Amino acid sequence: MKKDWVSKGRSVSDLKAHLVLVTKYRRKVFTLEMMARLKEILNDLCQKWDCKLIEFNREEDHIHLLFQYYPQMEIPKFVNNIKTVTSRRLRSEFTEHVDQFYWKDVLWSSSYFIASCGGVTISILRRYIENQETPD
C-alpha cells in the first residue's frame, strides 16, 4: 500500500481537500479548451503554493479539485488566489467567449465548497484510536 504522507519541517502529514468552485450565476461558461488551460494554471498554482493537485474535473458551470497540502497552508488565501488568478487569466485568454456570459470582470461565485478528506473512513479511524494500548 502506497503512503501519501509528506514531510516538511517537524511535521509529517497527509492532508487532502476537495474544493468546488462554481461560476457566477451558474453560467455554463467552460469549454474543453478552457478546461485544458485551467488545469495547466491550477497545476502551476499548486506548485507555487507547495501543494499537489491530485485530481481535477469539471462541468460547464463548476470545477472540482482534489489537492494535498501541508498543515502550514492558509487554505482561504489559497482558494482566493486560485479564484483571482484563474479568473484573470481565463478572462484575458478567452475574452470573446467569456464576455458572452458576463459584462463585469467576474467568473466565479463569491462562495465555495471545501471538505477535508482522507484515506480512511471516520469509523475506521475511530476504531484505530479506540484500540490503542492504554497505559496501566
Long-range contacts (C-beta under 8 A, 24 or more apart in sequence): 4-68, 4-119, 6-68, 6-70, 8-50, 8-70, 8-72, 9-72, 11-70, 11-71, 13-70, 13-71, 14-68, 14-118, 14-119, 15-68, 15-69, 15-70, 15-71, 15-116, 16-54, 16-66, 16-67, 16-68, 16-69, 16-116, 16-117, 16-118, 17-66, 17-67, 17-69, 17-75, 17-114, 17-115, 17-116, 17-117, 18-64, 18-65, 18-66, 18-113, 18-114, 18-115, 18-117, 19-64, 19-65, 19-66, 19-67, 19-79, 19-82, 19-112, 19-113, 19-114, 20-62, 20-63, 20-64, 20-65, 20-112, 20-113, 20-114, 21-62, 21-63, 21-65, 21-79, 21-82, 21-83, 21-108, 21-109, 21-112, 22-61, 22-62, 22-108, 22-109, 22-111, 22-112, 23-61, 23-62, 23-101, 23-107, 23-108, 23-109, 24-102, 24-106, 24-107, 24-108, 24-109, 25-109, 26-61, 26-62, 26-109, 27-61, 27-101, 27-102, 28-60, 28-61, 29-60, 29-61, 29-97, 29-98, 29-101, 29-102, 29-107, 30-58, 30-59, 30-60, 30-61, 30-63, 31-94, 31-97, 33-94, 34-90, 34-94, 34-97, 35-63, 37-89, 37-90, 37-93, 37-94, 38-63, 38-86, 38-90, 41-85, 41-86, 41-89, 41-90, 42-82, 42-86, 45-81, 45-82, 45-85, 45-86, 49-73, 49-78, 49-81, 51-78, 66-117, 75-114, 79-112, 79-114, 83-107, 83-108, 83-112
